[in-house]
Amino acid sequence: MLGRSLLARRSDWLDRWAPILPILVAEFIVWLGFGALLPILPLYFTQQGVDLALLGVVIAAWPAARLIGEPIFGWLADRTARIPLMVIGLVASAVFCFLPLAFSGPLAFILLRAGAGLSTALYDPAARGFLTDETPASRRGEAFGLYGAAQMGGLILGPAIGALGADRFGGISFVFVFSGVAALLAAIPLALRAGEGAERTHTALLHETTEFPPDSPSVAGRVAAQAVNDQAHRSDLADEADRSDPGAPTRLWNRGLVAVLIINAGGYFAGGTFEVIWSLFLTHLGAGLDLVGLTFAMFGLPVLLLSPWAGRVVDRRGSITFIVVGSILPIVTGLLYTRLTSPTFALPLILVEATGFAMINPALYAVVAANSPRGRSSTAQGLFGAAGTVGFIVASLIAGVLAATDIVYPFYVFAAVLAASLVVGLLIGGQRLDGRAAGLRGSG
């Protein structure tokens, strides 16, 4: 009886999330490789002769390319099939993972990191726009919670695989190869979905079908078939607020979106700071590479376990509380890191900090989705990613310079920036930071 109940629940879960499962699988695999690579990048670059001040420039090349690419590729993803864009982005990411083994030096690293950033910019807005459009408004927080959990599942296992492989199969070069292979493998479930013709045409493309000439029966037939599939999908979701929400924004630039862009910039300022200095900070305290890798895995654990739950609560109660608490926890832990005398003391603080990010990430994604005009979801996601990228770039450039003076200075700065972005975002966004469709806000 219990076995049948578990099977039924698993079947219901698979049916509910079947449209986005390829995205979740791809994210998990991508982050396996990313998790393996992330702890060793600053160490590898410095071993290759990149000093601390220039390290920030090398690290910043990746988000700088994303800053240029995400708004453009997000706009493109709203006007074409998204899955081919995702597959191309993943394959290109794999190539740029391999190339640092063949080319070295600061200029080469800057160019290669920029190429990797453009590849990611091609993939991410299309993936998040796809997830937004394939998920009912009442479940978007949970969907993005699963999305974050898939990423962190990979981040937890990636460092362990990278460390074990580096120990047994030729050192640091294994990590670059593993990361590239992971990106290639992540493209497979998406390519299979595209091969099955499973991708629905999204709203913006349906509006543009009049651009085809009437004497093009093959194109018209494909568009008509896709339109039928899309209409059937809409019928299934007819009772969802995102199809009839009178409070849905009609303009891309609205208070809710602007507010969440500011908050995301502050959050990614923290991310840029940590990517530049975290491994160096821990080794400064006496940590070995094994402990550094463990800290990255531990960061992923609360996100893996709590993000789906946080997303479900966001769907019922709204995003504002999760945004506030999720910002405060990293601020507090960032200040506490400056007082550490042993790297092992960082472990419990990491769990607290990661709990904050587990809370804030699905909340922010839900706000972006709720404040995206119909047919502009990938464009909004591209702007959202670009705002975070601005924060990441600025932090990358500042953190190296500050760390060259004192390794703890970047922590003070990121805590101040994150606090300021939260306050400004709350003042601008107000109730638009609720993250639910207007028709759902009274039910929480």
LINJOPE-V604109 format. One record per residue. N is the residue number from 0. RES is the residue in three letters. SS is DSSP state (H for helix, E for strand, C for the rest). D_LAST is the distance of its C-alpha to the last C-alpha in whole Angstrom. Layout:
# LINJOPE-V604109
n=N res=RES ss=SS d_last=D_LAST
n=N res=RES ss=SS d_last=D_LAST
This chain:
# LINJOPE-V604109
n=0 res=MET ss=C d_last=34
n=1 res=LEU ss=H d_last=32
n=2 res=GLY ss=H d_last=33
n=3 res=ARG ss=H d_last=33
n=4 res=SER ss=H d_last=29
n=5 res=LEU ss=H d_last=29
n=6 res=LEU ss=H d_last=31
n=7 res=ALA ss=H d_last=28
n=8 res=ARG ss=H d_last=25
n=9 res=ARG ss=H d_last=27
n=10 res=SER ss=H d_last=28
n=11 res=ASP ss=H d_last=24
n=12 res=TRP ss=H d_last=23
n=13 res=LEU ss=H d_last=26
n=14 res=ASP ss=H d_last=26
n=15 res=ARG ss=H d_last=22
n=16 res=TRP ss=H d_last=23
n=17 res=ALA ss=H d_last=27
n=18 res=PRO ss=H d_last=27
n=19 res=ILE ss=H d_last=26
n=20 res=LEU ss=H d_last=28
n=21 res=PRO ss=H d_last=31
n=22 res=ILE ss=H d_last=29
n=23 res=LEU ss=H d_last=28
n=24 res=VAL ss=H d_last=31
n=25 res=ALA ss=H d_last=33
n=26 res=GLU ss=H d_last=31
n=27 res=PHE ss=H d_last=31
n=28 res=ILE ss=H d_last=35
n=29 res=VAL ss=H d_last=35
n=30 res=TRP ss=H d_last=34
n=31 res=LEU ss=H d_last=36
n=32 res=GLY ss=H d_last=39
n=33 res=PHE ss=H d_last=37
n=34 res=GLY ss=H d_last=37
n=35 res=ALA ss=H d_last=40
n=36 res=LEU ss=H d_last=41
n=37 res=LEU ss=H d_last=39
n=38 res=PRO ss=H d_last=41
n=39 res=ILE ss=H d_last=44
n=40 res=LEU ss=H d_last=44
n=41 res=PRO ss=H d_last=45
n=42 res=LEU ss=H d_last=47
n=43 res=TYR ss=H d_last=49
n=44 res=PHE ss=H d_last=49
n=45 res=THR ss=H d_last=51
n=46 res=GLN ss=H d_last=53
n=47 res=GLN ss=C d_last=54
n=48 res=GLY ss=C d_last=55
n=49 res=VAL ss=C d_last=52
n=50 res=ASP ss=C d_last=52
n=51 res=LEU ss=H d_last=49
n=52 res=ALA ss=H d_last=49
n=53 res=LEU ss=H d_last=49
n=54 res=LEU ss=H d_last=47
n=55 res=GLY ss=H d_last=44
n=56 res=VAL ss=H d_last=45
n=57 res=VAL ss=H d_last=46
n=58 res=ILE ss=H d_last=42
n=59 res=ALA ss=H d_last=41
n=60 res=ALA ss=H d_last=43
n=61 res=TRP ss=H d_last=40
n=62 res=PRO ss=H d_last=37
n=63 res=ALA ss=H d_last=39
n=64 res=ALA ss=H d_last=40
n=65 res=ARG ss=H d_last=36
n=66 res=LEU ss=H d_last=36
n=67 res=ILE ss=H d_last=38
n=68 res=GLY ss=H d_last=37
n=69 res=GLU ss=H d_last=34
n=70 res=PRO ss=H d_last=33
n=71 res=ILE ss=H d_last=36
n=72 res=PHE ss=H d_last=35
n=73 res=GLY ss=H d_last=32
n=74 res=TRP ss=H d_last=33
n=75 res=LEU ss=H d_last=36
n=76 res=ALA ss=H d_last=33
n=77 res=ASP ss=C d_last=31
n=78 res=ARG ss=C d_last=35
n=79 res=THR ss=C d_last=36
n=80 res=ALA ss=C d_last=36
n=81 res=ARG ss=H d_last=33
n=82 res=ILE ss=H d_last=35
n=83 res=PRO ss=H d_last=38
n=84 res=LEU ss=H d_last=37
n=85 res=MET ss=H d_last=35
n=86 res=VAL ss=H d_last=38
n=87 res=ILE ss=H d_last=41
n=88 res=GLY ss=H d_last=39
n=89 res=LEU ss=H d_last=39
n=90 res=VAL ss=H d_last=43
n=91 res=ALA ss=H d_last=43
n=92 res=SER ss=H d_last=41
n=93 res=ALA ss=H d_last=44
n=94 res=VAL ss=H d_last=47
n=95 res=PHE ss=H d_last=46
n=96 res=CYS ss=H d_last=45
n=97 res=PHE ss=H d_last=49
n=98 res=LEU ss=H d_last=50
n=99 res=PRO ss=C d_last=50
n=100 res=LEU ss=C d_last=53
n=101 res=ALA ss=C d_last=55
n=102 res=PHE ss=C d_last=55
n=103 res=SER ss=C d_last=55
n=104 res=GLY ss=C d_last=55
n=105 res=PRO ss=H d_last=52
n=106 res=LEU ss=H d_last=53
n=107 res=ALA ss=H d_last=52
n=108 res=PHE ss=H d_last=49
n=109 res=ILE ss=H d_last=48
n=110 res=LEU ss=H d_last=49
n=111 res=LEU ss=H d_last=47
n=112 res=ARG ss=H d_last=44
n=113 res=ALA ss=H d_last=44
n=114 res=GLY ss=H d_last=44
n=115 res=ALA ss=H d_last=42
n=116 res=GLY ss=H d_last=39
n=117 res=LEU ss=H d_last=40
n=118 res=SER ss=H d_last=39
n=119 res=THR ss=H d_last=36
n=120 res=ALA ss=H d_last=35
n=121 res=LEU ss=H d_last=36
n=122 res=TYR ss=H d_last=34
n=123 res=ASP ss=H d_last=31
n=124 res=PRO ss=H d_last=29
n=125 res=ALA ss=H d_last=30
n=126 res=ALA ss=H d_last=29
n=127 res=ARG ss=H d_last=25
n=128 res=GLY ss=H d_last=26
n=129 res=PHE ss=H d_last=27
n=130 res=LEU ss=H d_last=23
n=131 res=THR ss=H d_last=21
n=132 res=ASP ss=H d_last=23
n=133 res=GLU ss=C d_last=23
n=134 res=THR ss=C d_last=19
n=135 res=PRO ss=C d_last=17
n=136 res=ALA ss=H d_last=14
n=137 res=SER ss=H d_last=11
n=138 res=ARG ss=H d_last=14
n=139 res=ARG ss=H d_last=15
n=140 res=GLY ss=H d_last=14
n=141 res=GLU ss=H d_last=15
n=142 res=ALA ss=H d_last=18
n=143 res=PHE ss=H d_last=19
n=144 res=GLY ss=H d_last=19
n=145 res=LEU ss=H d_last=21
n=146 res=TYR ss=H d_last=23
n=147 res=GLY ss=H d_last=23
n=148 res=ALA ss=H d_last=24
n=149 res=ALA ss=H d_last=27
n=150 res=GLN ss=H d_last=28
n=151 res=MET ss=H d_last=28
n=152 res=GLY ss=H d_last=30
n=153 res=GLY ss=H d_last=33
n=154 res=LEU ss=H d_last=33
n=155 res=ILE ss=H d_last=33
n=156 res=LEU ss=H d_last=36
n=157 res=GLY ss=H d_last=38
n=158 res=PRO ss=H d_last=39
n=159 res=ALA ss=H d_last=41
n=160 res=ILE ss=H d_last=42
n=161 res=GLY ss=H d_last=44
n=162 res=ALA ss=H d_last=45
n=163 res=LEU ss=H d_last=47
n=164 res=GLY ss=H d_last=48
n=165 res=ALA ss=H d_last=49
n=166 res=ASP ss=H d_last=51
n=167 res=ARG ss=H d_last=53
n=168 res=PHE ss=C d_last=53
n=169 res=GLY ss=C d_last=55
n=170 res=GLY ss=C d_last=53
n=171 res=ILE ss=H d_last=50
n=172 res=SER ss=H d_last=51
n=173 res=PHE ss=H d_last=49
n=174 res=VAL ss=H d_last=46
n=175 res=PHE ss=H d_last=46
n=176 res=VAL ss=H d_last=48
n=177 res=PHE ss=H d_last=45
n=178 res=SER ss=H d_last=42
n=179 res=GLY ss=H d_last=44
n=180 res=VAL ss=H d_last=44
n=181 res=ALA ss=H d_last=41
n=182 res=ALA ss=H d_last=40
n=183 res=LEU ss=H d_last=42
n=184 res=LEU ss=H d_last=41
n=185 res=ALA ss=H d_last=37
n=186 res=ALA ss=H d_last=38
n=187 res=ILE ss=H d_last=40
n=188 res=PRO ss=H d_last=36
n=189 res=LEU ss=H d_last=35
n=190 res=ALA ss=H d_last=39
n=191 res=LEU ss=H d_last=39
n=192 res=ARG ss=H d_last=36
n=193 res=ALA ss=H d_last=38
n=194 res=GLY ss=H d_last=41
n=195 res=GLU ss=C d_last=39
n=196 res=GLY ss=C d_last=38
n=197 res=ALA ss=C d_last=34
n=198 res=GLU ss=C d_last=33
n=199 res=ARG ss=C d_last=31
n=200 res=THR ss=C d_last=32
n=201 res=HIS ss=C d_last=30
n=202 res=THR ss=H d_last=29
n=203 res=ALA ss=H d_last=31
n=204 res=LEU ss=H d_last=34
n=205 res=LEU ss=H d_last=34
n=206 res=HIS ss=H d_last=34
n=207 res=GLU ss=C d_last=37
n=208 res=THR ss=H d_last=39
n=209 res=THR ss=H d_last=42
n=210 res=GLU ss=H d_last=43
n=211 res=PHE ss=C d_last=45
n=212 res=PRO ss=C d_last=48
n=213 res=PRO ss=C d_last=49
n=214 res=ASP ss=C d_last=52
n=215 res=SER ss=C d_last=50
n=216 res=PRO ss=H d_last=49
n=217 res=SER ss=H d_last=48
n=218 res=VAL ss=H d_last=45
n=219 res=ALA ss=H d_last=44
n=220 res=GLY ss=H d_last=44
n=221 res=ARG ss=H d_last=42
n=222 res=VAL ss=H d_last=39
n=223 res=ALA ss=H d_last=39
n=224 res=ALA ss=H d_last=39
n=225 res=GLN ss=H d_last=36
n=226 res=ALA ss=H d_last=34
n=227 res=VAL ss=H d_last=34
n=228 res=ASN ss=H d_last=32
n=229 res=ASP ss=H d_last=30
n=230 res=GLN ss=H d_last=30
n=231 res=ALA ss=H d_last=29
n=232 res=HIS ss=H d_last=26
n=233 res=ARG ss=H d_last=25
n=234 res=SER ss=H d_last=25
n=235 res=ASP ss=H d_last=23
n=236 res=LEU ss=C d_last=20
n=237 res=ALA ss=C d_last=21
n=238 res=ASP ss=C d_last=17
n=239 res=GLU ss=C d_last=16
n=240 res=ALA ss=H d_last=14
n=241 res=ASP ss=H d_last=17
n=242 res=ARG ss=H d_last=19
n=243 res=SER ss=C d_last=19
n=244 res=ASP ss=C d_last=16
n=245 res=PRO ss=C d_last=18
n=246 res=GLY ss=C d_last=17
n=247 res=ALA ss=C d_last=18
n=248 res=PRO ss=C d_last=21
n=249 res=THR ss=C d_last=24
n=250 res=ARG ss=C d_last=26
n=251 res=LEU ss=C d_last=26
n=252 res=TRP ss=C d_last=27
n=253 res=ASN ss=C d_last=23
n=254 res=ARG ss=H d_last=22
n=255 res=GLY ss=H d_last=19
n=256 res=LEU ss=H d_last=22
n=257 res=VAL ss=H d_last=24
n=258 res=ALA ss=H d_last=22
n=259 res=VAL ss=H d_last=21
n=260 res=LEU ss=H d_last=25
n=261 res=ILE ss=H d_last=26
n=262 res=ILE ss=H d_last=24
n=263 res=ASN ss=H d_last=25
n=264 res=ALA ss=H d_last=28
n=265 res=GLY ss=H d_last=28
n=266 res=GLY ss=H d_last=27
n=267 res=TYR ss=H d_last=29
n=268 res=PHE ss=H d_last=32
n=269 res=ALA ss=H d_last=31
n=270 res=GLY ss=H d_last=32
n=271 res=GLY ss=H d_last=35
n=272 res=THR ss=H d_last=36
n=273 res=PHE ss=H d_last=36
n=274 res=GLU ss=H d_last=37
n=275 res=VAL ss=H d_last=40
n=276 res=ILE ss=H d_last=41
n=277 res=TRP ss=H d_last=39
n=278 res=SER ss=H d_last=42
n=279 res=LEU ss=H d_last=45
n=280 res=PHE ss=H d_last=43
n=281 res=LEU ss=H d_last=43
n=282 res=THR ss=H d_last=46
n=283 res=HIS ss=H d_last=47
n=284 res=LEU ss=C d_last=46
n=285 res=GLY ss=C d_last=48
n=286 res=ALA ss=C d_last=46
n=287 res=GLY ss=C d_last=47
n=288 res=LEU ss=H d_last=46
n=289 res=ASP ss=H d_last=45
n=290 res=LEU ss=H d_last=42
n=291 res=VAL ss=H d_last=41
n=292 res=GLY ss=H d_last=40
n=293 res=LEU ss=H d_last=38
n=294 res=THR ss=H d_last=36
n=295 res=PHE ss=H d_last=35
n=296 res=ALA ss=H d_last=34
n=297 res=MET ss=H d_last=32
n=298 res=PHE ss=H d_last=30
n=299 res=GLY ss=H d_last=29
n=300 res=LEU ss=H d_last=28
n=301 res=PRO ss=H d_last=25
n=302 res=VAL ss=H d_last=24
n=303 res=LEU ss=H d_last=25
n=304 res=LEU ss=H d_last=23
n=305 res=LEU ss=H d_last=20
n=306 res=SER ss=H d_last=19
n=307 res=PRO ss=H d_last=18
n=308 res=TRP ss=H d_last=16
n=309 res=ALA ss=H d_last=14
n=310 res=GLY ss=H d_last=14
n=311 res=ARG ss=H d_last=12
n=312 res=VAL ss=H d_last=9
n=313 res=VAL ss=H d_last=9
n=314 res=ASP ss=H d_last=9
n=315 res=ARG ss=H d_last=5
n=316 res=ARG ss=H d_last=5
n=317 res=GLY ss=C d_last=7
n=318 res=SER ss=C d_last=11
n=319 res=ILE ss=H d_last=12
n=320 res=THR ss=H d_last=13
n=321 res=PHE ss=H d_last=14
n=322 res=ILE ss=H d_last=17
n=323 res=VAL ss=H d_last=18
n=324 res=VAL ss=H d_last=18
n=325 res=GLY ss=H d_last=20
n=326 res=SER ss=H d_last=22
n=327 res=ILE ss=H d_last=23
n=328 res=LEU ss=H d_last=24
n=329 res=PRO ss=H d_last=27
n=330 res=ILE ss=H d_last=28
n=331 res=VAL ss=H d_last=29
n=332 res=THR ss=H d_last=31
n=333 res=GLY ss=H d_last=32
n=334 res=LEU ss=H d_last=34
n=335 res=LEU ss=H d_last=35
n=336 res=TYR ss=H d_last=37
n=337 res=THR ss=C d_last=39
n=338 res=ARG ss=C d_last=40
n=339 res=LEU ss=C d_last=41
n=340 res=THR ss=C d_last=45
n=341 res=SER ss=C d_last=44
n=342 res=PRO ss=H d_last=42
n=343 res=THR ss=H d_last=41
n=344 res=PHE ss=H d_last=39
n=345 res=ALA ss=H d_last=37
n=346 res=LEU ss=H d_last=35
n=347 res=PRO ss=H d_last=33
n=348 res=LEU ss=H d_last=32
n=349 res=ILE ss=H d_last=31
n=350 res=LEU ss=H d_last=29
n=351 res=VAL ss=H d_last=27
n=352 res=GLU ss=H d_last=27
n=353 res=ALA ss=H d_last=26
n=354 res=THR ss=H d_last=23
n=355 res=GLY ss=H d_last=22
n=356 res=PHE ss=H d_last=23
n=357 res=ALA ss=H d_last=21
n=358 res=MET ss=H d_last=18
n=359 res=ILE ss=H d_last=18
n=360 res=ASN ss=H d_last=20
n=361 res=PRO ss=H d_last=17
n=362 res=ALA ss=H d_last=15
n=363 res=LEU ss=H d_last=18
n=364 res=TYR ss=H d_last=19
n=365 res=ALA ss=H d_last=15
n=366 res=VAL ss=H d_last=16
n=367 res=VAL ss=H d_last=19
n=368 res=ALA ss=H d_last=18
n=369 res=ALA ss=H d_last=16
n=370 res=ASN ss=C d_last=19
n=371 res=SER ss=C d_last=21
n=372 res=PRO ss=C d_last=23
n=373 res=ARG ss=C d_last=24
n=374 res=GLY ss=C d_last=27
n=375 res=ARG ss=C d_last=27
n=376 res=SER ss=H d_last=25
n=377 res=SER ss=H d_last=28
n=378 res=THR ss=H d_last=29
n=379 res=ALA ss=H d_last=26
n=380 res=GLN ss=H d_last=26
n=381 res=GLY ss=H d_last=29
n=382 res=LEU ss=H d_last=29
n=383 res=PHE ss=H d_last=26
n=384 res=GLY ss=H d_last=29
n=385 res=ALA ss=H d_last=31
n=386 res=ALA ss=H d_last=29
n=387 res=GLY ss=H d_last=29
n=388 res=THR ss=H d_last=33
n=389 res=VAL ss=H d_last=34
n=390 res=GLY ss=H d_last=33
n=391 res=PHE ss=H d_last=34
n=392 res=ILE ss=H d_last=37
n=393 res=VAL ss=H d_last=38
n=394 res=ALA ss=H d_last=37
n=395 res=SER ss=H d_last=39
n=396 res=LEU ss=H d_last=42
n=397 res=ILE ss=H d_last=42
n=398 res=ALA ss=H d_last=41
n=399 res=GLY ss=H d_last=44
n=400 res=VAL ss=H d_last=46
n=401 res=LEU ss=H d_last=45
n=402 res=ALA ss=H d_last=45
n=403 res=ALA ss=H d_last=49
n=404 res=THR ss=H d_last=49
n=405 res=ASP ss=C d_last=47
n=406 res=ILE ss=C d_last=44
n=407 res=VAL ss=C d_last=42
n=408 res=TYR ss=H d_last=42
n=409 res=PRO ss=H d_last=39
n=410 res=PHE ss=H d_last=36
n=411 res=TYR ss=H d_last=37
n=412 res=VAL ss=H d_last=36
n=413 res=PHE ss=H d_last=33
n=414 res=ALA ss=H d_last=31
n=415 res=ALA ss=H d_last=32
n=416 res=VAL ss=H d_last=31
n=417 res=LEU ss=H d_last=28
n=418 res=ALA ss=H d_last=27
n=419 res=ALA ss=H d_last=28
n=420 res=SER ss=H d_last=26
n=421 res=LEU ss=H d_last=23
n=422 res=VAL ss=H d_last=24
n=423 res=VAL ss=H d_last=25
n=424 res=GLY ss=H d_last=22
n=425 res=LEU ss=H d_last=20
n=426 res=LEU ss=H d_last=22
n=427 res=ILE ss=H d_last=23
n=428 res=GLY ss=H d_last=19
n=429 res=GLY ss=H d_last=17
n=430 res=GLN ss=H d_last=14
n=431 res=ARG ss=H d_last=15
n=432 res=LEU ss=H d_last=14
n=433 res=ASP ss=H d_last=11
n=434 res=GLY ss=C d_last=12
n=435 res=ARG ss=C d_last=10
n=436 res=ALA ss=C d_last=12
n=437 res=ALA ss=H d_last=11
n=438 res=GLY ss=H d_last=11
n=439 res=LEU ss=H d_last=7
n=440 res=ARG ss=H d_last=6
n=441 res=GLY ss=H d_last=6
n=442 res=SER ss=H d_last=4
n=443 res=GLY ss=C d_last=0
